[in-house]
Amino acid sequence: MGPLIASLRTTSQSVEQAVAQAQAVLGNTNDLVSRNSPLRVNLEDSLRNLSLASRSMRGFAETLERSPNALLLGK
């Protein structure tokens, strides 16, 4: 379970970094994209979904760390 947990943590951190970078890019393009444009709405939705996925992966990794058999038992 150790390598799986480490991999999940690394992936979670990478996703968080990607979200932060994407948010910075989005902030820099505010002048180019209007507040209600479809592109901006889609980008914001995507960033929100990535952030939620990252948190879920982190929670999953923490659950596996506390209880490695959770993967087999479904808890």
The first five atom37 places (N, CA, C, CB, O) and aatype in JSON, in Angstrom:
{
  "aatype": [12, 7, 14, 10, 9, 0, 15, 10, 1, 16, 16, 15, 5, 15, 19, 6, 5, 0, 19, 0, 5, 0, 5, 0, 19, 10, 7, 2, 16, 2, 3, 10, 19, 15, 1, 2, 15, 14, 10, 1, 19, 2, 10, 6, 3, 15, 10, 1, 2, 10, 15, 10, 0, 15, 1, 15, 12, 1, 7, 13, 0, 6, 16, 10, 6, 1, 15, 14, 2, 0, 10, 10, 10, 7, 11],
  "atom_mask": [
    [1, 1, 1, 1, 1],
    [1, 1, 1, 0, 1],
    [1, 1, 1, 1, 1],
    [1, 1, 1, 1, 1],
    [1, 1, 1, 1, 1],
    [1, 1, 1, 1, 1],
    [1, 1, 1, 1, 1],
    [1, 1, 1, 1, 1],
    [1, 1, 1, 1, 1],
    [1, 1, 1, 1, 1],
    [1, 1, 1, 1, 1],
    [1, 1, 1, 1, 1],
    [1, 1, 1, 1, 1],
    [1, 1, 1, 1, 1],
    [1, 1, 1, 1, 1],
    [1, 1, 1, 1, 1],
    [1, 1, 1, 1, 1],
    [1, 1, 1, 1, 1],
    [1, 1, 1, 1, 1],
    [1, 1, 1, 1, 1],
    [1, 1, 1, 1, 1],
    [1, 1, 1, 1, 1],
    [1, 1, 1, 1, 1],
    [1, 1, 1, 1, 1],
    [1, 1, 1, 1, 1],
    [1, 1, 1, 1, 1],
    [1, 1, 1, 0, 1],
    [1, 1, 1, 1, 1],
    [1, 1, 1, 1, 1],
    [1, 1, 1, 1, 1],
    [1, 1, 1, 1, 1],
    [1, 1, 1, 1, 1],
    [1, 1, 1, 1, 1],
    [1, 1, 1, 1, 1],
    [1, 1, 1, 1, 1],
    [1, 1, 1, 1, 1],
    [1, 1, 1, 1, 1],
    [1, 1, 1, 1, 1],
    [1, 1, 1, 1, 1],
    [1, 1, 1, 1, 1],
    [1, 1, 1, 1, 1],
    [1, 1, 1, 1, 1],
    [1, 1, 1, 1, 1],
    [1, 1, 1, 1, 1],
    [1, 1, 1, 1, 1],
    [1, 1, 1, 1, 1],
    [1, 1, 1, 1, 1],
    [1, 1, 1, 1, 1],
    [1, 1, 1, 1, 1],
    [1, 1, 1, 1, 1],
    [1, 1, 1, 1, 1],
    [1, 1, 1, 1, 1],
    [1, 1, 1, 1, 1],
    [1, 1, 1, 1, 1],
    [1, 1, 1, 1, 1],
    [1, 1, 1, 1, 1],
    [1, 1, 1, 1, 1],
    [1, 1, 1, 1, 1],
    [1, 1, 1, 0, 1],
    [1, 1, 1, 1, 1],
    [1, 1, 1, 1, 1],
    [1, 1, 1, 1, 1],
    [1, 1, 1, 1, 1],
    [1, 1, 1, 1, 1],
    [1, 1, 1, 1, 1],
    [1, 1, 1, 1, 1],
    [1, 1, 1, 1, 1],
    [1, 1, 1, 1, 1],
    [1, 1, 1, 1, 1],
    [1, 1, 1, 1, 1],
    [1, 1, 1, 1, 1],
    [1, 1, 1, 1, 1],
    [1, 1, 1, 1, 1],
    [1, 1, 1, 0, 1],
    [1, 1, 1, 1, 1]
  ],
  "atom_positions": [
    [[0.82, -1.2, 0.0], [0.0, 0.0, 0.0], [0.86, 1.26, 0.0], [-0.93, 0.0, 1.2], [0.43, 2.3, -0.5]],
    [[2.07, 1.18, 0.56], [2.93, 2.36, 0.65], [3.15, 3.06, -0.68], [0.0, 0.0, 0.0], [2.95, 4.27, -0.77]],
    [[3.56, 2.32, -1.73], [3.79, 2.98, -3.02], [2.51, 3.6, -3.6], [4.36, 2.0, -4.01], [2.57, 4.66, -4.22]],
    [[1.38, 2.95, -3.39], [0.11, 3.49, -3.89], [-0.23, 4.8, -3.2], [-1.03, 2.48, -3.69], [-0.64, 5.76, -3.84]],
    [[-0.06, 4.83, -1.89], [-0.36, 6.05, -1.12], [0.58, 7.17, -1.55], [-0.23, 5.79, 0.4], [0.15, 8.31, -1.74]],
    [[1.87, 6.84, -1.69], [2.84, 7.85, -2.11], [2.49, 8.38, -3.5], [4.27, 7.26, -2.12], [2.58, 9.58, -3.75]],
    [[2.09, 7.48, -4.38], [1.71, 7.89, -5.73], [0.47, 8.78, -5.72], [1.47, 6.67, -6.61], [0.41, 9.78, -6.45]],
    [[-0.51, 8.43, -4.9], [-1.72, 9.26, -4.79], [-1.4, 10.64, -4.25], [-2.76, 8.57, -3.9], [-1.94, 11.64, -4.71]],
    [[-0.52, 10.68, -3.26], [-0.14, 11.99, -2.7], [0.59, 12.84, -3.74], [0.75, 11.81, -1.46], [0.32, 14.03, -3.88]],
    [[1.51, 12.22, -4.46], [2.26, 12.94, -5.49], [1.3, 13.45, -6.56], [3.34, 12.04, -6.11], [1.41, 14.6, -7.0]],
    [[0.38, 12.6, -6.98], [-0.6, 13.0, -7.99], [-1.46, 14.14, -7.48], [-1.48, 11.82, -8.4], [-1.73, 15.1, -8.2]],
    [[-1.9, 14.04, -6.24], [-2.72, 15.09, -5.64], [-1.97, 16.41, -5.61], [-3.15, 14.69, -4.22], [-2.54, 17.46, -5.92]],
    [[-0.7, 16.37, -5.23], [0.1, 17.6, -5.18], [0.28, 18.17, -6.58], [1.47, 17.33, -4.54], [0.22, 19.38, -6.77]],
    [[0.5, 17.29, -7.56], [0.66, 17.76, -8.94], [-0.61, 18.42, -9.45], [1.05, 16.59, -9.85], [-0.55, 19.45, -10.13]],
    [[-1.75, 17.83, -9.13], [-3.02, 18.42, -9.55], [-3.22, 19.78, -8.89], [-4.2, 17.47, -9.19], [-3.66, 20.72, -9.54]],
    [[-2.89, 19.87, -7.61], [-3.03, 21.15, -6.91], [-2.14, 22.21, -7.53], [-2.71, 20.99, -5.41], [-2.54, 23.37, -7.67]],
    [[-0.91, 21.83, -7.91], [0.0, 22.78, -8.55], [-0.55, 23.2, -9.91], [1.4, 22.17, -8.71], [-0.49, 24.37, -10.28]],
    [[-1.09, 22.24, -10.66], [-1.67, 22.56, -11.97], [-2.85, 23.5, -11.82], [-2.1, 21.27, -12.7], [-3.02, 24.42, -12.63]],
    [[-3.68, 23.28, -10.81], [-4.82, 24.15, -10.56], [-4.33, 25.56, -10.23], [-5.7, 23.6, -9.42], [-4.87, 26.54, -10.74]],
    [[-3.32, 25.66, -9.38], [-2.79, 26.97, -9.01], [-2.24, 27.69, -10.24], [-1.69, 26.82, -7.94], [-2.46, 28.89, -10.41]],
    [[-1.51, 26.97, -11.09], [-0.97, 27.57, -12.3], [-2.09, 28.0, -13.25], [-0.01, 26.6, -13.01], [-2.03, 29.07, -13.85]],
    [[-3.08, 27.15, -13.38], [-4.2, 27.49, -14.27], [-4.96, 28.7, -13.74], [-5.15, 26.29, -14.41], [-5.42, 29.54, -14.52]],
    [[-5.1, 28.79, -12.42], [-5.78, 29.95, -11.84], [-4.97, 31.22, -12.1], [-6.0, 29.76, -10.34], [-5.54, 32.28, -12.35]],
    [[-3.65, 31.12, -12.03], [-2.81, 32.27, -12.32], [-2.98, 32.7, -13.77], [-1.33, 31.95, -12.02], [-3.09, 33.89, -14.07]],
    [[-3.0, 31.73, -14.68], [-3.21, 32.04, -16.09], [-4.58, 32.67, -16.3], [-3.06, 30.77, -16.96], [-4.72, 33.65, -17.03]],
    [[-5.58, 32.11, -15.65], [-6.92, 32.66, -15.77], [-6.96, 34.1, -15.26], [-7.93, 31.8, -14.99], [-7.61, 34.96, -15.85]],
    [[-6.26, 34.35, -14.16], [-6.19, 35.71, -13.63], [-5.55, 36.67, -14.61], [0.0, 0.0, 0.0], [-5.96, 37.82, -14.73]],
    [[-4.52, 36.19, -15.32], [-3.83, 37.03, -16.29], [-4.65, 37.28, -17.55], [-2.51, 36.4, -16.67], [-4.41, 38.25, -18.27]],
    [[-5.6, 36.43, -17.81], [-6.41, 36.6, -19.02], [-7.74, 37.28, -18.75], [-6.65, 35.25, -19.67], [-8.59, 37.36, -19.64]],
    [[-7.93, 37.76, -17.54], [-9.19, 38.44, -17.21], [-9.53, 39.55, -18.19], [-9.12, 39.02, -15.81], [-10.69, 39.74, -18.56]],
    [[-8.51, 40.28, -18.62], [-8.75, 41.38, -19.54], [-9.19, 40.9, -20.92], [-7.5, 42.24, -19.66], [-9.85, 41.63, -21.66]],
    [[-8.81, 39.66, -21.27], [-9.12, 39.14, -22.59], [-10.46, 38.41, -22.66], [-8.02, 38.21, -23.03], [-11.05, 38.28, -23.73]],
    [[-10.92, 37.96, -21.53], [-12.13, 37.14, -21.51], [-13.16, 37.82, -20.62], [-11.84, 35.69, -21.01], [-12.9, 38.11, -19.45]],
    [[-14.33, 38.07, -21.17], [-15.37, 38.72, -20.37], [-15.88, 37.78, -19.28], [-16.52, 39.17, -21.26], [-15.72, 36.57, -19.36]],
    [[-16.49, 38.37, -18.27], [-16.94, 37.64, -17.08], [-17.89, 36.49, -17.4], [-17.63, 38.6, -16.12], [-17.8, 35.44, -16.77]],
    [[-18.76, 36.65, -18.35], [-19.79, 35.64, -18.63], [-19.55, 34.86, -19.92], [-21.13, 36.3, -18.71], [-20.45, 34.19, -20.42]],
    [[-18.35, 34.94, -20.45], [-18.1, 34.22, -21.7], [-18.08, 32.71, -21.44], [-16.76, 34.67, -22.34], [-17.69, 32.27, -20.36]],
    [[-18.5, 31.92, -22.43], [-18.51, 30.47, -22.27], [-17.13, 29.9, -21.94], [-19.04, 29.81, -23.54], [-17.01, 28.96, -21.16]],
    [[-16.08, 30.47, -22.54], [-14.73, 29.99, -22.27], [-14.38, 30.15, -20.8], [-13.71, 30.74, -23.13], [-13.87, 29.22, -20.17]],
    [[-14.65, 31.3, -20.27], [-14.32, 31.55, -18.86], [-15.14, 30.65, -17.94], [-14.56, 33.03, -18.51], [-14.61, 30.09, -16.98]],
    [[-16.42, 30.52, -18.22], [-17.29, 29.66, -17.4], [-16.77, 28.23, -17.43], [-18.76, 29.73, -17.89], [-16.71, 27.57, -16.39]],
    [[-16.41, 27.73, -18.61], [-15.88, 26.37, -18.73], [-14.56, 26.21, -17.99], [-15.7, 25.99, -20.2], [-14.34, 25.19, -17.33]],
    [[-13.69, 27.2, -18.09], [-12.4, 27.14, -17.39], [-12.61, 27.11, -15.88], [-11.52, 28.33, -17.77], [-11.97, 26.33, -15.17]],
    [[-13.49, 27.96, -15.39], [-13.74, 27.99, -13.95], [-14.36, 26.68, -13.47], [-14.67, 29.16, -13.61], [-14.01, 26.2, -12.39]],
    [[-15.26, 26.12, -14.25], [-15.85, 24.82, -13.89], [-14.78, 23.73, -13.87], [-16.97, 24.44, -14.88], [-14.75, 22.9, -12.96]],
    [[-13.91, 23.74, -14.86], [-12.84, 22.74, -14.93], [-11.91, 22.86, -13.74], [-12.05, 22.88, -16.23], [-11.52, 21.84, -13.15]],
    [[-11.54, 24.07, -13.38], [-10.65, 24.27, -12.23], [-11.31, 23.82, -10.94], [-10.25, 25.75, -12.12], [-10.66, 23.22, -10.08]],
    [[-12.57, 24.11, -10.8], [-13.31, 23.69, -9.61], [-13.35, 22.15, -9.53], [-14.75, 24.27, -9.63], [-13.15, 21.58, -8.46]],
    [[-13.6, 21.5, -10.66], [-13.65, 20.04, -10.7], [-12.29, 19.42, -10.4], [-14.15, 19.57, -12.05], [-12.21, 18.42, -9.7]],
    [[-11.23, 20.01, -10.94], [-9.88, 19.52, -10.64], [-9.56, 19.65, -9.16], [-8.84, 20.28, -11.47], [-8.96, 18.75, -8.57]],
    [[-9.95, 20.75, -8.59], [-9.7, 20.96, -7.16], [-10.46, 19.93, -6.32], [-10.11, 22.38, -6.76], [-9.9, 19.38, -5.37]],
    [[-11.71, 19.67, -6.67], [-12.5, 18.67, -5.95], [-11.89, 17.28, -6.1], [-13.95, 18.67, -6.45], [-11.84, 16.51, -5.14]],
    [[-11.44, 16.96, -7.3], [-10.82, 15.65, -7.53], [-9.55, 15.5, -6.71], [-10.51, 15.45, -9.03], [-9.27, 14.44, -6.16]],
    [[-8.78, 16.57, -6.64], [-7.54, 16.54, -5.85], [-7.84, 16.3, -4.38], [-6.77, 17.86, -6.02], [-7.16, 15.5, -3.73]],
    [[-8.84, 16.98, -3.85], [-9.21, 16.78, -2.45], [-9.7, 15.36, -2.21], [-10.3, 17.79, -2.04], [-9.39, 14.75, -1.18]],
    [[-10.45, 14.83, -3.15], [-10.95, 13.46, -3.02], [-9.8, 12.46, -3.01], [-11.92, 13.13, -4.15], [-9.79, 11.51, -2.22]],
    [[-8.83, 12.67, -3.9], [-7.67, 11.77, -3.95], [-6.88, 11.84, -2.66], [-6.77, 12.1, -5.14], [-6.41, 10.82, -2.16]],
    [[-6.73, 13.04, -2.12], [-6.0, 13.2, -0.86], [-6.73, 12.47, 0.26], [-5.84, 14.7, -0.51], [-6.1, 11.78, 1.06]],
    [[-8.05, 12.61, 0.31], [-8.84, 11.91, 1.32], [-8.73, 10.4, 1.17], [0.0, 0.0, 0.0], [-8.64, 9.68, 2.16]],
    [[-8.75, 9.93, -0.07], [-8.61, 8.5, -0.33], [-7.25, 7.99, 0.14], [-8.79, 8.2, -1.83], [-7.16, 6.93, 0.76]],
    [[-6.19, 8.75, -0.15], [-4.85, 8.36, 0.29], [-4.77, 8.32, 1.81], [-3.8, 9.34, -0.27], [-4.16, 7.42, 2.37]],
    [[-5.38, 9.29, 2.47], [-5.37, 9.31, 3.94], [-6.15, 8.12, 4.5], [-5.96, 10.62, 4.46], [-5.74, 7.53, 5.5]],
    [[-7.26, 7.78, 3.87], [-8.03, 6.62, 4.31], [-7.21, 5.35, 4.17], [-9.34, 6.49, 3.5], [-7.19, 4.51, 5.08]],
    [[-6.53, 5.19, 3.04], [-5.7, 4.01, 2.84], [-4.53, 3.96, 3.81], [-5.18, 3.97, 1.41], [-4.11, 2.88, 4.24]],
    [[-4.01, 5.12, 4.15], [-2.9, 5.15, 5.1], [-3.38, 4.7, 6.48], [-2.29, 6.57, 5.17], [-2.68, 3.94, 7.16]],
    [[-4.55, 5.15, 6.88], [-5.1, 4.76, 8.19], [-5.56, 3.31, 8.2], [-6.27, 5.67, 8.56], [-5.4, 2.6, 9.19]],
    [[-6.13, 2.88, 7.09], [-6.72, 1.54, 7.03], [-6.46, 0.93, 5.65], [-8.25, 1.61, 7.33], [-7.31, 1.0, 4.77]],
    [[-5.29, 0.33, 5.47], [-4.92, -0.22, 4.15], [-5.92, -1.25, 3.62], [-3.57, -0.85, 4.23], [-6.06, -1.39, 2.4]],
    [[-6.6, -1.95, 4.51], [-7.55, -2.96, 4.04], [-8.86, -2.34, 3.54], [-7.84, -3.95, 5.15], [-9.74, -3.06, 3.08]],
    [[-8.99, -1.04, 3.63], [-10.21, -0.37, 3.16], [-10.42, -0.6, 1.67], [-10.14, 1.14, 3.46], [-11.56, -0.64, 1.2]],
    [[-9.34, -0.75, 0.93], [-9.45, -0.98, -0.5], [-10.12, -2.33, -0.77], [-8.05, -0.94, -1.16], [-10.91, -2.46, -1.71]],
    [[-9.8, -3.31, 0.05], [-10.39, -4.64, -0.11], [-11.79, -4.74, 0.48], [-9.5, -5.68, 0.53], [-12.66, -5.44, -0.05]],
    [[-12.01, -4.03, 1.58], [-13.28, -4.13, 2.28], [-14.31, -3.1, 1.81], [-13.06, -3.96, 3.76], [-15.49, -3.19, 2.14]],
    [[-13.86, -2.13, 1.04], [-14.77, -1.12, 0.52], [-15.22, -0.11, 1.55], [0.0, 0.0, 0.0], [-16.33, 0.41, 1.46]],
    [[-14.39, 0.19, 2.51], [-14.75, 1.17, 3.54], [-13.86, 2.37, 3.46], [-14.67, 0.56, 4.93], [-14.01, 3.31, 4.24]]
  ]
}
